[in-house]
Amino acid sequence: MAPVVEIKGLKKYFETPNGYLHAVDDISMKFEKGTTMGVVGESGCGKSTLGRTIIHLQESTDGQILFEGQDVTHVNKRQLSKLRRNMQIIFQDPFSSLNPRMTVEDTLKEALLLSNDTNKKSLDQEIIRLMDMVGIARRLRMAYPHEMDGGRRQRVGMGRALAMNPKFIVCDEPVSALDVSIQAQVLNLLQDLQDEYGLTYMFVTHDLSVVRHISNEISVMYLGQLVETSPTDELFDHPMHPYTQALLSAIPSTDIFHKKERILLKGELTSPINPKPGCRFAARCPYATDACHEPQHLTDVGAGHSVACCRAKELNLAQA
C-alpha cells in the first residue's frame, strides 16, 4: 500500500537580494496511513515551510509530492480544489487564523459548503456534529473568535479542517500558543480523532516533550535539511546526531538525583542563503572535522534510524 503522502527531494527556495534562501532543501519522507510524523527543530529551520509546501499553500521549487501514489507536484485549480479536501492544515495561532467577523457556525458552514459533500438541508446537523466532534459546547455556536479562549478557538480551527473529511493534516505547532493544561486536552483530542478516522498527521513543533507524546516517528530538521529521522522511542533512547543530542539535553528534568548535563551550542549559525556544501551544523558542532565540509546524506544505521553525520557511528561507539 502506498503511503498517504510521500515527498522526494522536495525543495523550497526564496529569492533575496543576496541570493536564494534554502528554506527546504532536498527533503524526502513518507507519511504512512494512521500515523504521526513529528518534525522538530529550532525556529527558522524550515519545518512550517515544509508543511505548507506539501499542501500547496506555497509552491515547491523542485522535487516531487505524491498523494496516495499519484503525483500532485504540479496541479491546476480544479485538481488543487480536489486535493484541498484530502490535505488540510491546523494553524499555529488560533486567533489570527480565524476570521474575526465570522461566528463558529459561519466558519464551519463555509468549510462544509466548500467540501461540496453537504447540502443546505443537512448543514445544521453537520455543524452540530463537528462541534461535538472537537468538543465545542453548542451554546457557542454564534460566538465570535474574540469571545472564546485560545483552546476553544483552536478547536474551531480543528473543526474547520475536519469539515473536509481529509486524510492528511499538517498540524503546524497547534498547541504552542496554549496553556499547558489545554495543550494536553488538544493533543488527546488529536489522538482520539486519529484513532477514530484513521487520520495521518505531520506534527510540526519545537517542543520535544509534546512530540514524544503524539508521534510515531520523528524527523529532526536543521536549516532546511533533515539531519536525523527515527521511530520516537529509538530517537529518545539513542540520539545519534550532535544536534539532536543538544536538543534532547535541553528538555527539563524532574529527577533531582541524576543531574542532566546540558549541551550548550556555540559558534555562528550558517547562513541559509546560498549555503556551501557540507554539514550546516558544522560551525556549531564540537566534533566537526574537515570531512564535515563534504555533503552529508541520511544513512540508515538500523532499527529504522537514519542520520546525516559522517562521524555519528564513531562518536556513539565512543560514548557507549
N, C-alpha and C positions, 0 to 999 in steps of 0.2 A: 504494500500500500504506500502510495506517495505521501510525503509529509504535507500538512496543510499548507505551509509556506516554506519555500526554500529560496535562499539568495546565494548567488555565485559571483564572487569578485565584485561586489557592489561598491561603487564609488560615488561620492557627492562632493564636488569642489565648488567653492565660491570665489568669484573673481574679486580681487582687491587691487588697489593702485600699485602694490608691490609684488603682485603675482597671484597664484591660486592658493586659497586656504583649503587644506585637505581635511575636511570635517569627517568624512567617512572614506577610508582608503583600503580597498581590496578586501572586503569582508565577506566571508562565506559561512552560512549556518543553516540549520534545519529546525523547523518547529513542528514537532510531532503532535498528532491529534490528542486533545485532552490533557496536555502537559503545559507547564510554565517554564519559559526560559528567562532567567533573570539576567539583566545586563547592568553591570556596575562599573563605577569609575568616578574620578573626580569631576567636578563641574567643568564643562567645556571640553570633555573628552569626545563628544560626538554621539553619545548614546540616544539622546532625544532626536537628533537629526536622522539617525539610523532608522528609528521607528517611523518618523514622518515620511522618510523616503520610501520605505517599504509599502506604505499605504497610499502613496502618491499625493500626499499633501505638498511634497516637494519632488520634483522630477530628478531622477538619477543622472549622473554624468556618464557612467559606464557600468557595466555589469549586467546581471540578469536577475529577474524576480519571477518566481514560479508560484502559482496558486493551484494546489491540487494537481500538480504536474503540468499545468498549462502556463505558457509564457505570457506574463502580463506586464512585461517591462515597458512596452510602449502601447498605450491604449487610446482609442478615440473617446469622445464624450459619451457615446452610448455604452461602450464597454466599461468605462470608468463608473458610470452610474450603476451598472450591474455589479461591479466589483465593490462599490461602496456598501452594498447590502451584506457582503460577506466579510469585510475588513473595516473595523471601527476603531475609535480611539477614546480613551478617558483622559482628559487633560489634567495637568498638574494643579492649576489654580481653579478651584470650583466656582469662584466668583466671576472672574473675567471671561470664563468660557461659556457663561450663560448670558442670554440677552436680558438686561435689567428691566425691559418693558414687557417681558413675557412671563405669564404665570407658569406654575408647574404643569397645568393642563395644556397650555399653549405649546410649551416646549416639547412635551411628549406627543401631542397631537401632530405637530409639524413633522416629527420624525416618522410617525406612523403613516401619514399621508404620503411622504416621500418613498416609503417602502413599497407602495402600490399593492400591498397584501391585505389592506384593511379598507372595508367600505365604510361610509359615513354612519350607517346604522349600528355597526359594531364598535365604533370609536370609543364610546363611553366605557364599554366593557373592557376594551383593551387598555385604556388609560388606567382604570382601576387595577387591572391585572398587573401592569408594570409597576404601579405604586406599591402594591402588596409584595411584588417580587423583590424589590430593592429596599423595602422597609420604610416607606414614607407614609405617614399617617394620612388617611383620606381627608381629614379636616384641612390639610394643607394644599388641597387641590387648586385653590385660587390664590395661593401665596406667591409673592414675588421673591426673587433671589435675596434682596436685602432684608426680608422678613424671616430668613432662616439662618441657622448657624452653618459652619463650614461642613460638618458631617452630612447634614441634610442636603446641602447644595451639591455635594459630591455624589450623593445617592441619585439626585436628579440627573446628573451627568451620566451616571451608570445606566439609568433607565433609558435615557435618550439613545445611548449606544446599543442597548439590548433590544430597542424597538425594531431594529432592522433584522433581528434574528441572525446575527453574524456568527461566523465560525472562528474568526481570528480577531483578537482585540489587543491593541497596543495600550498598555497601562503606563502612562508617562508620569511617573512619580505621583501616583494618585493619593498617597497618604502623607506626603511630606509637609503639607500645609495644615495638617490636622493635629489635634491634641493626641497624646499617646493612647488614652483610653478609647478615643474614637477610631484611631488607627487600627486597633485590634478588631473592632466591630466591622470595619470596612474590609479588612483582609479576610476575616472569616466569611463574610458575605461573598467575596470574590471566589473563595474556595468552594462554598456551597453551590454557587451558580455554575461553576466549572464542573462539579460532580454531577449536577442535575442535567445540564445541557451539553456536556462534552466540549466545552469551550477551550480554545487554545490561546494562551496569553504570552505576550512579550512584556515582561515586567521591568521597567526602567527605574532605577533607584540608585542613590549613593549610600543608602543605609544597609549595611551588611547584615544586621540583625533581622531586618524586615525581609530581605531577600532569602535568608536561610529558612524563614518560616514558611514561605509560599512557593519557592522554586524547586523544580525537579533537577534542572541544570543551571549552571551559572557561567556566563561569559564575562571576562574582565577586559575592559577597553582602556587604552591609553593613547591620547592624541590621535584618535581616528582609526586605530588599529586594535585587533584582538591580540592580547598577549597570553591569555590562558582561558581554556574552557574545560569544564569538567562536571560530572554529577555533583550535586550540592554537598553531600557528606564527604565525598572524596576531596573536594576542594578545601573544605574546612579542616579536614584531618591531615592532608598532605599538600599544602600550597607550595608550588614549585618556582613560580616567577618571583623575583625580588620585589616587584611592585605589589603583587598580590599579598606577599608576606607583610609588607609595610601596611597595607590596608587592613589586614586582619589584626595587626598589632594595635591598631587604633580603637578597636572595639572595647568599650568599658567592661571591666570585670568586677564581679561582686565577691570573688574569692580573696579574702584578706590574708590567707595563709600562703598563697602562692602568687607572689607579685609578678605581674606581667611586664615583660621587657618591651618597651615601646621602641619601634624603629623610626627614627627621625630622618626624613629625606632632606638632603642638602644639594645645592647646585642650582643652576639656572634651567628653567623649562626650555625645551627645544621649540623653536618657532614652528607652528603648523603651516606656515606659508612657505611653499616650495621646500619642504624638508629634504635633507640629504638622505641617501640610502643608509640603511643600518637601523639599529635599535634606537627608538626615540626616547627611551628611558635611560640610555647610557650615561647622559650628562648628570643624572641624579643617582645612578646605581653605584654602590660601594664596591661591587665586584667586576666592574667593566674592564675589558681588555681591548686590545686592538681588533680582536676577532668580532667584537660587538659592532664595529663600524661596517660590517658586511650585512646585507639584507637578512632579516630573521623571518622564519616561517613557522607556522604552527606544526609541531611534530608530535605524533602520537607516542605517549610514554606508557600506555597500558591503562586498563580499568576505565576506558572512555575518557581519559585525561590527555589533553594536548597543551603544549606550552611553546611559546615563541621565544626561546632563550638558548643560545649555544652553550651556556655553562650550567643549565638547570640541573642536569643529572649529576654533574661533577660536584656542584655546591650542595645538593641534597644528600648525596652519598657521604660527603664530608661532615654534614651536620647530624647524620643518623647515628 
